[in-house]
Amino acid sequence: MDPRPYQIVLDTNVLISGLRSSQGASYKLLTLLNDPRWELNLSIALVFEYEAILKRE
């Protein structure tokens, strides 16, 4: 078995959906972030996008 974790990037829509509901595929993807087999990849631009979307009402 390959010991390297799977590399993932969460789309903003997945992040929002997963935070709003504990059901569905988006939430399941968020729960994978605690699993060492998965590694979240972020960029500064993506973090700014997350921040802008999460600050909206």
N, C-alpha and C positions, 0 to 999 in steps of 0.2 A: 504494500500500500504506500502511496506517495504521501510523505509527511507534510508537504506544503499545503497551507490552507487555500481554500477556494477564495478568489478575489471577487468582491461584490461592490457595486455602487448602487445606492438607493436613490431612485428618482424621487423628486419632491412629492409627487402624488402618492407614492408608496408610503413615505414618511408620514404625511398628513392622515391618510386613511388608516394606517396602523396605530397612530396615536388617538384617533377618534373612536375606534372600535376594537374590542378585544376578540373579534371574530373575523374570519376571512384570511386570505392569503397575505395581505399586507402586514397584518399583525404577526402572522407566523414568520415572515421574513425578519421582522424586528426582533423576535425572540431568538433567532439564529445568531444574533450579535454576541450572545453570551457563550456561544459554542466555539471552541478553539479551531474547529475545522473551517471556519469562515472568517475572513478578514475584510473589514470595511475599508474602502478606498475613498478618500476625500481630497478635494482641492479647496483652495481658499475661495475660489469663485462659487463652488457648490455650497460651502458653509454660509457665504453671504446670501445665496439664494434661499437656503433653508431659513435663515434668520428673517429675511424679508417676508417670506410667505407666512411664517409662524407669528409675525407681529401683526398681520392683517386681522381685522375683526371678522 
